[in-house]
């Protein structure tokens, strides 16, 4: 049975997520554009902006899991939103004063990455306490649908806004979205109970953080029978998909001669598959069970990206990219909320924030490392070869799902 009424508190949480998600996708390409158009940065600097800032942010966020774990989650989320708003607003402020520099963009990128990880860790733990266990899949499905809706509408609108007013204004709009998100979280109301402080490190104010606390989330991910293969699968799949994005952009916008609006359209339209997949996920789990959905959707999504290596110029090439992206996004949108729900259910309440923080750090680090490696590979062998190799390597990732979805490794269905 698919449930629908999740309560007023979830409604505000969902609205807050929608506002920040839309702002993020609205300004999706703003920093590279600012680097190129305003600061006249070269390819190496643009690549560094895409990889170094998030990688440094992920490294700095390592201690955040234990810090978030033993604090009320909603204030942490509000603080993360306000930090992101403030640092993003520093970009248009510096631009207005003719003081904007490349190093500021790197710093802002790193701080936003840290705040993103803190918010993700806190929001997962908060969601687990906010809705009933049987409603987690529906809730995660709604977040997934919202993300894909934002990714479908945000970049085209952001592109239009950038064309009219420049990329700096889209950064300001993103900053405002975090302010609105913080207001939505504040509107949830009520008093969140204090987390149980089961770690001795938090019983003594003089010893708020022990080295052992840093590894609780990692240890849980790497030793849990069900989570370990799912974690490794997700990290590898996300890293390889994101690593092939820059070579694909070079191929489409360079030798194949696609216009920027065509490139944007090729990735915006297929996001409708994400909306469809996320809506179907709870129904598929109710009919086929969670293990089968995870294994089937996770396997099928890995088969599509290799098709991008065969893109050609003209309408046929554009249609190929749209078809591949639609299939990939649809299956990912089925897989992701089921994975997120299983991850929450398989993690004890006293270590949710540390586990989610470790997951986010690993995911961002893998994307940064693989993106750098694939950039080098594309320079040596050509973008088409790099895209094809990433697609072929993705074919091996479903092997991890065999162990991750074995009987007893994950709950068979929602709430069980």
C-alpha positions as CSV (number, residue, x, y, z in Angstrom):
1,X,0.0,0.0,0.0
2,X,1.3,3.4,-1.0
3,X,0.7,6.1,1.7
4,X,0.3,9.8,1.0
5,X,-0.5,12.0,4.1
6,X,2.9,12.6,5.8
7,X,1.9,15.5,8.0
8,X,2.4,19.3,8.2
9,X,6.0,18.9,9.4
10,X,7.0,16.9,6.4
11,X,5.1,19.4,4.1
12,X,7.3,22.2,5.3
13,X,10.5,20.1,5.1
14,X,9.5,19.2,1.5
15,X,8.8,22.8,0.6
16,X,12.2,23.8,2.0
17,X,13.9,21.2,0.0
18,X,12.0,22.2,-3.2
19,X,13.1,25.9,-2.8
20,X,16.8,25.1,-2.2
21,X,16.8,22.4,-5.0
22,X,15.3,24.8,-7.5
23,X,17.8,27.5,-6.6
24,X,20.7,25.1,-7.0
25,X,19.7,24.0,-10.4
26,X,18.8,27.5,-11.5
27,X,22.5,28.5,-10.8
28,X,23.9,25.1,-12.0
29,X,26.3,26.6,-14.5
30,X,26.8,30.0,-12.9
31,X,30.3,29.5,-11.3
32,X,31.9,28.2,-14.6
33,X,30.3,31.0,-16.5
34,X,31.5,33.6,-14.0
35,X,35.0,32.1,-14.2
36,X,35.1,32.3,-18.0
37,X,33.1,35.4,-18.7
38,X,33.9,37.6,-15.8
39,X,37.3,36.4,-14.6
40,X,38.5,35.2,-18.0
41,X,39.7,31.9,-16.5
42,X,41.2,29.2,-18.7
43,X,40.3,25.5,-19.0
44,X,42.6,24.4,-16.1
45,X,41.0,26.9,-13.7
46,X,37.5,25.9,-14.7
47,X,38.4,22.3,-14.1
48,X,39.9,23.2,-10.8
49,X,36.7,25.0,-9.8
50,X,34.6,21.9,-10.6
51,X,36.9,19.5,-8.7
52,X,39.0,21.2,-6.1
53,X,36.4,23.2,-4.3
54,X,34.0,20.2,-3.7
55,X,37.0,17.9,-2.9
56,X,38.4,20.4,-0.3
57,X,34.9,20.8,1.1
58,X,34.4,17.0,1.4
59,X,37.8,16.8,3.3
60,X,36.8,19.6,5.7
61,X,33.5,17.9,6.3
62,X,34.9,14.7,7.7
63,X,34.5,15.8,11.4
64,X,30.9,17.0,10.7
65,X,29.2,13.7,11.1
66,X,30.0,13.3,14.9
67,X,29.3,17.0,15.4
68,X,25.9,16.8,13.8
69,X,25.0,13.4,15.4
70,X,24.6,14.7,18.9
71,X,22.8,18.0,18.2
72,X,19.3,18.8,17.2
73,X,19.0,18.4,13.5
74,X,16.7,21.2,12.5
75,X,18.9,24.0,13.9
76,X,21.9,22.4,12.0
77,X,19.9,22.5,8.8
78,X,18.9,26.1,9.3
79,X,22.4,27.1,10.0
80,X,23.7,25.3,6.9
81,X,21.1,27.1,4.8
82,X,22.1,30.5,6.3
83,X,25.8,29.8,5.8
84,X,25.2,28.9,2.1
85,X,23.1,32.0,1.7
86,X,25.8,34.2,3.2
87,X,28.8,32.9,1.2
88,X,26.9,32.9,-2.1
89,X,25.8,36.5,-1.5
90,X,29.5,37.4,-1.1
91,X,29.9,36.7,-4.9
92,X,27.5,39.4,-6.2
93,X,28.7,41.7,-3.4
94,X,32.4,41.3,-4.4
95,X,31.4,41.7,-8.1
96,X,29.6,45.0,-7.3
97,X,32.8,46.2,-5.6
98,X,34.9,45.0,-8.5
99,X,36.8,42.8,-6.1
100,X,35.7,39.3,-7.2
101,X,38.5,36.9,-7.8
102,X,39.0,33.2,-8.7
103,X,40.2,32.2,-5.3
104,X,37.0,33.6,-3.8
105,X,35.0,31.3,-6.1
106,X,37.1,28.3,-4.9
107,X,36.5,29.3,-1.3
108,X,32.8,29.7,-1.7
109,X,32.6,26.4,-3.6
110,X,34.4,24.6,-0.7
111,X,32.2,26.2,2.0
112,X,29.0,25.4,0.2
113,X,30.2,21.8,-0.1
114,X,30.8,21.6,3.6
115,X,27.4,23.0,4.4
116,X,25.8,20.7,1.8
117,X,27.2,17.6,3.6
118,X,26.2,19.0,7.1
119,X,22.7,19.6,5.8
120,X,22.4,16.1,4.1
121,X,23.6,14.4,7.3
122,X,21.1,16.3,9.5
123,X,18.2,16.1,7.1
124,X,18.3,12.3,6.8
125,X,18.4,11.9,10.6
126,X,15.6,14.5,10.9
127,X,13.4,12.7,8.3
128,X,13.8,9.4,10.1
129,X,12.4,10.9,13.2
130,X,9.7,12.9,11.5
131,X,7.8,10.3,9.5
132,X,6.7,6.8,10.3
133,X,9.0,4.0,9.1
134,X,6.4,2.8,6.5
135,X,6.3,6.3,5.0
136,X,10.0,6.7,4.4
137,X,9.9,5.4,0.8
138,X,7.0,7.8,-0.1
139,X,8.9,10.7,1.5
140,X,12.2,9.9,-0.3
141,X,10.2,9.4,-3.5
142,X,8.8,12.9,-3.2
143,X,12.3,14.4,-2.6
144,X,13.6,12.5,-5.7
145,X,10.7,13.8,-7.8
146,X,11.3,17.3,-6.7
147,X,15.0,17.1,-7.5
148,X,14.3,15.9,-11.0
149,X,11.6,18.5,-11.5
150,X,14.1,21.2,-10.4
151,X,16.8,19.8,-12.7
152,X,14.4,19.8,-15.6
153,X,13.2,23.4,-15.1
154,X,16.1,25.1,-13.4
155,X,18.9,25.0,-16.0
156,X,16.8,26.4,-18.9
157,X,15.3,29.1,-16.7
158,X,18.8,29.8,-15.3
159,X,20.2,30.0,-18.8
160,X,17.5,32.5,-19.7
161,X,18.2,34.5,-16.5
162,X,21.9,34.4,-17.3
163,X,21.4,35.6,-20.8
164,X,19.3,38.6,-19.6
165,X,21.2,39.6,-16.5
166,X,24.4,37.7,-16.3
167,X,25.6,34.7,-14.2
168,X,26.2,36.7,-11.0
169,X,22.4,37.3,-10.6
170,X,21.7,33.6,-10.7
171,X,24.1,33.1,-7.8
172,X,22.1,35.7,-5.9
173,X,18.9,33.8,-6.7
174,X,20.5,30.6,-5.4
175,X,21.4,32.4,-2.2
176,X,17.8,33.6,-1.7
177,X,16.6,30.1,-2.2
178,X,18.6,28.9,0.8
179,X,17.1,31.8,2.9
180,X,13.6,30.6,1.9
181,X,14.6,27.1,2.8
182,X,15.7,28.2,6.2
183,X,12.3,30.0,6.7
184,X,10.5,26.8,5.6
185,X,12.4,24.7,8.2
186,X,11.7,27.3,10.9
187,X,8.0,27.0,10.0
188,X,7.9,23.3,11.0
189,X,7.6,24.4,14.6
190,X,7.6,22.2,17.7
191,X,10.5,21.3,19.8
192,X,12.8,18.7,18.5
193,X,13.9,16.3,21.3
194,X,17.6,16.3,22.2
195,X,19.5,13.4,20.7
196,X,20.6,10.6,23.0
197,X,24.3,11.1,23.8
198,X,25.5,7.6,23.8
199,X,29.1,8.5,23.1
200,X,31.2,9.2,26.1
201,X,32.9,11.9,24.1
202,X,29.8,14.0,24.5
203,X,29.3,13.5,28.2
204,X,32.3,15.6,29.0
205,X,32.3,19.1,27.5
206,X,36.1,19.1,27.6
207,X,36.2,16.2,25.2
208,X,33.5,16.8,22.6
209,X,35.0,14.8,19.8
210,X,37.2,11.7,19.9
211,X,39.1,10.2,16.9
212,X,36.9,7.1,17.2
213,X,33.8,9.2,16.5
214,X,35.1,10.1,13.1
215,X,35.0,6.5,11.9
216,X,31.7,5.3,13.3
217,X,29.8,6.1,10.1
218,X,32.5,4.7,7.9
219,X,32.7,1.5,10.0
220,X,29.0,1.0,9.7
221,X,29.0,1.4,5.9
222,X,32.0,-0.9,5.4
223,X,31.0,-3.7,7.8
224,X,27.3,-3.9,7.3
225,X,26.4,-6.8,5.1
226,X,23.7,-5.0,3.1
227,X,25.0,-1.4,3.1
228,X,28.6,-2.1,2.1
229,X,27.9,-3.3,-1.4
230,X,25.1,-0.7,-1.9
231,X,27.5,2.0,-0.8
232,X,30.3,0.9,-3.1
233,X,27.9,0.6,-6.0
234,X,26.5,4.1,-5.5
235,X,29.9,5.7,-5.1
236,X,31.3,4.0,-8.3
237,X,28.2,4.6,-10.4
238,X,27.9,8.3,-9.4
239,X,31.6,8.8,-9.9
240,X,31.7,7.2,-13.4
241,X,28.6,9.0,-14.6
242,X,29.8,12.4,-13.4
243,X,33.3,11.8,-14.7
244,X,32.1,11.3,-18.3
245,X,30.1,14.6,-18.2
246,X,32.9,17.0,-19.1
247,X,34.2,14.9,-22.0
248,X,30.7,14.7,-23.3
249,X,30.3,18.4,-23.1
250,X,33.6,18.9,-24.9
251,X,32.5,16.4,-27.6
252,X,29.0,17.9,-28.1
253,X,29.9,21.6,-27.9
254,X,33.2,21.2,-29.8
255,X,33.6,18.7,-32.7
256,X,29.9,17.9,-33.1
257,X,28.9,21.5,-33.2
258,X,25.8,21.5,-30.9
259,X,24.6,24.9,-29.8
260,X,24.6,25.6,-26.0
261,X,20.8,25.6,-26.0
262,X,20.7,22.2,-27.7
263,X,23.2,20.8,-25.1
264,X,21.0,22.2,-22.3
265,X,17.9,20.7,-23.9
266,X,19.5,17.3,-24.3
267,X,19.8,17.0,-20.5
268,X,16.7,19.0,-19.4
269,X,14.0,17.1,-21.3
270,X,15.0,13.6,-20.1
271,X,14.6,14.7,-16.5
272,X,10.9,14.0,-17.0
273,X,12.0,10.4,-16.7
274,X,13.2,11.2,-13.2
275,X,9.8,12.5,-12.2
276,X,8.1,9.4,-13.6
277,X,10.5,7.0,-12.0
278,X,10.3,8.5,-8.6
279,X,6.5,8.4,-8.7
280,X,6.6,4.8,-9.7
281,X,9.2,3.6,-7.1
282,X,6.7,3.0,-4.1
283,X,4.3,1.2,-6.4
284,X,7.0,-1.0,-7.8
285,X,8.3,-1.9,-4.3
286,X,4.7,-2.7,-3.2
287,X,4.3,-5.1,-6.1
288,X,7.8,-6.7,-6.6
289,X,9.6,-6.1,-3.3
290,X,12.5,-3.9,-2.4
291,X,15.3,-6.3,-3.2
292,X,14.1,-7.0,-6.7
293,X,13.6,-3.3,-7.5
294,X,17.0,-2.4,-6.2
295,X,18.7,-5.2,-8.2
296,X,16.7,-4.7,-11.4
297,X,16.7,-0.9,-11.6
298,X,20.4,-0.7,-10.4
299,X,21.5,-3.2,-13.1
300,X,19.5,-1.6,-15.9
301,X,20.7,1.9,-15.2
302,X,24.3,0.9,-15.6
303,X,23.7,-0.3,-19.2
304,X,22.7,3.0,-20.7
305,X,25.6,5.5,-20.5
306,X,27.9,3.6,-22.9
307,X,25.5,4.7,-25.7
308,X,26.7,8.3,-25.3
309,X,30.0,7.2,-26.9
310,X,28.2,6.9,-30.2
311,X,26.6,10.3,-30.3
312,X,26.8,12.0,-33.7
313,X,26.1,15.5,-35.1
314,X,22.6,16.6,-36.0
315,X,19.1,15.7,-34.8
316,X,19.9,12.0,-34.7
317,X,22.7,12.6,-32.2
318,X,20.6,14.9,-30.1
319,X,17.8,12.2,-30.0
320,X,20.3,9.6,-29.0
321,X,21.6,11.6,-26.0
322,X,18.0,12.3,-24.9
323,X,17.0,8.6,-25.2
324,X,20.1,7.5,-23.2
325,X,19.7,10.1,-20.6
326,X,15.9,9.4,-20.2
327,X,16.6,5.7,-19.6
328,X,19.4,6.4,-17.2
329,X,17.5,9.0,-15.3
330,X,14.2,7.0,-15.1
331,X,16.0,4.0,-13.7
332,X,18.1,6.1,-11.3
333,X,14.9,7.8,-10.0
334,X,13.4,4.4,-9.3
335,X,16.6,3.2,-7.6
336,X,17.5,6.2,-5.5
337,X,14.6,6.6,-3.2
338,X,14.6,2.8,-2.5
339,X,18.3,3.0,-1.7
340,X,17.8,6.1,0.5
341,X,15.0,4.4,2.4
342,X,17.0,1.1,2.9
343,X,20.0,3.2,4.1
344,X,17.9,4.9,6.8
345,X,16.3,1.7,7.9
346,X,19.5,-0.2,8.1
347,X,21.2,2.5,10.2
348,X,20.6,2.8,13.9
349,X,19.2,6.2,15.0
350,X,22.3,7.1,17.0
351,X,24.6,6.9,14.0
352,X,22.4,8.2,11.0
353,X,24.2,11.6,10.7
354,X,27.7,10.0,10.9
355,X,26.7,7.4,8.3
356,X,25.1,9.9,5.9
357,X,28.1,12.3,6.3
358,X,30.5,9.5,5.5
359,X,28.5,8.5,2.4
360,X,28.4,12.1,1.2
361,X,32.1,12.7,1.7
362,X,33.0,9.4,-0.2
363,X,30.6,10.3,-3.0
364,X,32.0,13.8,-3.5
365,X,35.5,12.6,-3.2
366,X,35.0,9.9,-5.8
367,X,33.4,12.3,-8.2
368,X,36.3,14.7,-7.8
369,X,39.0,12.0,-8.3
370,X,37.3,10.3,-11.2
371,X,36.5,13.6,-12.9
372,X,40.1,14.6,-12.8
373,X,41.2,11.1,-14.1
374,X,38.7,11.2,-16.9
375,X,39.7,14.7,-17.9
376,X,43.3,13.5,-18.3
377,X,42.1,10.3,-20.1
378,X,40.0,12.4,-22.5
379,X,43.0,14.7,-23.2
380,X,45.1,11.6,-24.1
381,X,42.7,9.4,-26.0
382,X,39.8,11.8,-27.0
383,X,36.5,12.4,-25.3
384,X,34.6,9.6,-27.1
385,X,37.1,6.9,-25.9
386,X,36.8,8.3,-22.3
387,X,33.0,8.2,-22.4
388,X,33.0,4.7,-23.8
389,X,35.4,3.4,-21.1
390,X,33.3,4.9,-18.3
391,X,30.2,3.2,-19.8
392,X,32.0,-0.2,-20.1
393,X,33.2,0.0,-16.4
394,X,29.7,0.8,-15.3
395,X,28.6,-2.6,-16.7
396,X,30.6,-4.2,-13.8
397,X,28.9,-2.3,-11.0
398,X,25.7,-4.4,-10.8
399,X,27.9,-7.3,-9.4
400,X,27.9,-5.4,-6.1
401,X,24.1,-5.4,-6.1
402,X,24.0,-9.2,-6.0
403,X,25.5,-9.1,-2.5
404,X,23.7,-5.9,-1.5
405,X,20.3,-7.3,-2.3
406,X,20.8,-10.9,-1.1
407,X,18.1,-12.3,1.1
408,X,18.3,-10.8,4.6
409,X,20.7,-8.0,3.5
410,X,18.0,-5.4,3.1
411,X,14.3,-5.3,4.1
412,X,12.1,-7.0,1.6
413,X,9.6,-4.2,1.5
414,X,8.9,-0.8,3.0
415,X,8.4,-0.8,6.7
416,X,9.7,-4.3,7.2
